[in-house]
């Protein structure tokens, strides 16, 4: 194997690894926040991406505007699915497995809806980079791969900093670690001491 082939394979592997890491990060955040394994996560992202393509065909918008439009539509679709399906099931106190099965059904529904609306053939976004390849030593690497790595690492590092150093992030992490403790109101807390167990307990008045 030549040096250029090794560099191209190494960069491609890193890019694919970043994609899988972001997917796993999304699954992990949803599971820790809701306790539900959300099988329709990728399809919700697909809706945002396909809406961005549709906006490109309707309006001559720059790429950043298409990206924002896709993110907004994907977010609205996620909120609509949460309020219309998952929260309705939670209010009816159905078993957790039923909600997970509902995410599988939602995944199938969104896949087929996407094929009916946009077809099953690949659809390309407008060209973003002026060059077709970056030169890294003797190798030539597609710019998409380089930016997937850069943005993937940036997103993962930013999330860790958000959870570790912001008040909202620490509250979110604390709620995941202890839901009951996170719901306590500081102005109504009482601390009691149990002599038989030699422990302090915290309760809400």
C-alpha positions as CSV (number, residue, x, y, z in Angstrom):
1,X,0.0,0.0,0.0
2,X,1.4,3.4,-1.0
3,X,1.6,6.4,1.3
4,X,-1.2,8.2,-0.6
5,X,-3.5,5.3,-0.4
6,X,-2.9,5.0,3.4
7,X,-3.7,8.7,3.9
8,X,-6.9,8.5,1.8
9,X,-8.1,5.4,3.6
10,X,-7.2,7.0,7.0
11,X,-9.1,10.2,6.3
12,X,-12.1,8.3,5.0
13,X,-12.1,6.0,8.0
14,X,-12.0,9.0,10.4
15,X,-14.9,10.7,8.5
16,X,-17.0,7.6,8.7
17,X,-16.1,7.2,12.4
18,X,-17.2,10.8,13.1
19,X,-20.5,10.1,11.4
20,X,-21.1,7.0,13.5
21,X,-20.0,8.8,16.6
22,X,-22.5,11.6,16.0
23,X,-25.3,9.0,15.4
24,X,-24.3,7.2,18.6
25,X,-24.2,10.5,20.5
26,X,-27.7,11.3,19.4
27,X,-29.0,7.9,20.5
28,X,-27.3,8.2,23.8
29,X,-28.6,11.7,24.6
30,X,-32.2,10.6,23.7
31,X,-32.0,7.4,25.8
32,X,-30.5,9.2,28.8
33,X,-33.0,12.0,28.6
34,X,-36.2,10.0,27.9
35,X,-35.3,6.4,28.5
36,X,-36.6,5.5,25.0
37,X,-34.5,4.0,22.1
38,X,-35.6,6.2,19.3
39,X,-35.4,4.3,16.0
40,X,-36.8,7.2,13.9
41,X,-34.0,9.5,14.8
42,X,-32.3,9.2,11.3
43,X,-35.6,9.6,9.5
44,X,-36.3,12.9,11.3
45,X,-32.9,14.2,10.2
46,X,-33.7,13.0,6.7
47,X,-36.9,15.1,6.7
48,X,-34.8,18.2,7.4
49,X,-32.2,17.4,4.7
50,X,-34.9,16.7,2.1
51,X,-36.7,19.9,3.0
52,X,-33.5,21.8,2.5
53,X,-33.2,20.3,-1.0
54,X,-36.8,21.3,-1.7
55,X,-36.1,24.8,-0.6
56,X,-33.1,24.9,-2.9
57,X,-35.3,24.0,-5.9
58,X,-38.0,26.6,-4.9
59,X,-35.7,29.5,-3.9
60,X,-32.2,30.3,-4.9
61,X,-30.9,30.4,-1.4
62,X,-27.2,30.1,-0.3
63,X,-26.1,26.9,1.3
64,X,-26.1,28.2,4.9
65,X,-29.7,29.4,4.5
66,X,-30.7,25.9,3.2
67,X,-28.9,24.4,6.1
68,X,-30.8,26.6,8.6
69,X,-34.1,25.9,6.8
70,X,-33.6,22.2,7.0
71,X,-32.7,22.3,10.7
72,X,-35.8,24.4,11.5
73,X,-38.1,22.0,9.6
74,X,-36.4,19.0,11.1
75,X,-36.9,20.5,14.6
76,X,-40.5,21.3,13.9
77,X,-41.1,17.8,12.6
78,X,-39.5,16.3,15.7
79,X,-41.7,18.5,18.0
80,X,-44.8,17.5,16.1
81,X,-44.0,13.8,16.4
82,X,-43.2,14.1,20.1
83,X,-46.5,16.0,20.9
84,X,-48.7,14.0,18.5
85,X,-47.4,10.5,19.1
86,X,-44.9,9.9,22.0
87,X,-46.3,12.3,24.5
88,X,-49.8,11.0,23.9
89,X,-48.6,7.5,24.6
90,X,-46.9,8.6,27.8
91,X,-50.1,10.4,29.0
92,X,-52.0,7.1,28.5
93,X,-49.3,5.4,30.6
94,X,-48.6,2.7,28.1
95,X,-45.6,0.4,28.7
96,X,-42.2,1.7,27.6
97,X,-41.8,-1.1,25.1
98,X,-45.0,0.2,23.3
99,X,-43.3,3.6,22.9
100,X,-40.2,2.0,21.5
101,X,-42.3,0.0,19.0
102,X,-44.0,3.2,18.1
103,X,-40.7,4.7,17.1
104,X,-40.1,1.7,14.8
105,X,-43.5,2.4,13.2
106,X,-42.7,6.1,12.9
107,X,-39.4,5.2,11.2
108,X,-41.2,3.0,8.6
109,X,-43.8,5.7,8.1
110,X,-41.3,8.5,7.5
111,X,-39.2,6.3,5.2
112,X,-42.1,5.5,2.9
113,X,-43.4,9.1,3.1
114,X,-40.0,10.4,2.0
115,X,-39.9,7.9,-0.9
116,X,-43.4,9.0,-2.0
117,X,-42.6,12.7,-1.9
118,X,-38.9,12.8,-3.1
119,X,-38.5,9.4,-4.8
120,X,-35.8,6.8,-4.1
121,X,-33.0,8.2,-6.3
122,X,-30.1,10.2,-4.7
123,X,-30.6,14.0,-4.7
124,X,-27.6,16.2,-4.4
125,X,-27.2,19.5,-2.6
126,X,-25.7,22.5,-4.5
127,X,-21.9,22.4,-4.8
128,X,-20.4,23.8,-1.6
129,X,-16.6,23.7,-2.2
130,X,-14.7,25.4,-4.9
131,X,-12.2,22.6,-5.2
132,X,-12.8,18.9,-5.8
133,X,-9.9,17.7,-3.5
134,X,-7.5,18.9,-0.9
135,X,-3.8,17.9,-1.2
136,X,-2.5,16.2,1.9
137,X,1.1,15.2,1.1
138,X,1.0,12.9,-1.9
139,X,-2.8,12.1,-1.4
140,X,-5.8,14.0,-2.6
141,X,-8.8,13.9,-0.3
142,X,-12.4,15.0,-0.9
143,X,-13.2,18.2,1.0
144,X,-16.4,16.7,2.3
145,X,-14.4,14.1,4.3
146,X,-12.1,16.8,5.8
147,X,-15.0,19.0,6.9
148,X,-17.0,16.0,8.3
149,X,-14.0,15.3,10.6
150,X,-13.6,19.0,11.6
151,X,-17.3,19.7,12.3
152,X,-17.8,16.3,13.9
153,X,-15.0,16.9,16.4
154,X,-16.2,20.5,16.9
155,X,-19.8,19.3,17.7
156,X,-18.6,16.7,20.2
157,X,-16.2,19.0,22.0
158,X,-18.8,21.8,22.1
159,X,-21.4,19.4,23.6
160,X,-18.9,18.3,26.3
161,X,-18.1,21.9,27.2
162,X,-21.8,22.8,27.3
163,X,-22.6,19.9,29.7
164,X,-19.5,20.6,31.9
165,X,-19.4,24.4,32.1
166,X,-22.8,25.9,31.6
167,X,-25.6,26.1,34.1
168,X,-28.2,24.6,31.7
169,X,-25.8,21.8,30.7
170,X,-25.1,20.9,34.4
171,X,-28.8,20.9,35.2
172,X,-29.5,18.6,32.2
173,X,-26.7,16.3,33.3
174,X,-28.0,16.3,36.9
175,X,-31.5,15.6,35.8
176,X,-30.3,12.6,33.9
177,X,-28.3,11.3,36.9
178,X,-31.1,11.8,39.4
179,X,-34.5,12.8,38.2
180,X,-36.1,13.0,41.6
181,X,-33.3,15.1,43.0
182,X,-33.4,17.5,40.0
183,X,-37.1,18.1,40.6
184,X,-36.7,19.3,44.2
185,X,-37.2,23.0,44.8
186,X,-34.3,24.5,46.8
187,X,-36.6,26.9,48.8
188,X,-38.6,23.9,50.1
189,X,-35.9,21.5,51.0
190,X,-35.5,19.9,54.5
191,X,-32.5,18.0,55.7
192,X,-33.0,15.3,58.3
193,X,-30.6,13.0,60.2
194,X,-31.4,9.3,60.8
195,X,-29.4,8.2,63.9
196,X,-30.0,4.5,63.2
197,X,-28.4,4.6,59.8
198,X,-26.1,7.6,60.4
199,X,-27.3,9.2,57.2
200,X,-28.6,12.6,56.2
201,X,-31.7,12.7,54.0
202,X,-33.0,15.5,51.8
203,X,-36.8,15.9,51.3
204,X,-39.2,18.5,50.1
205,X,-41.6,20.2,52.4
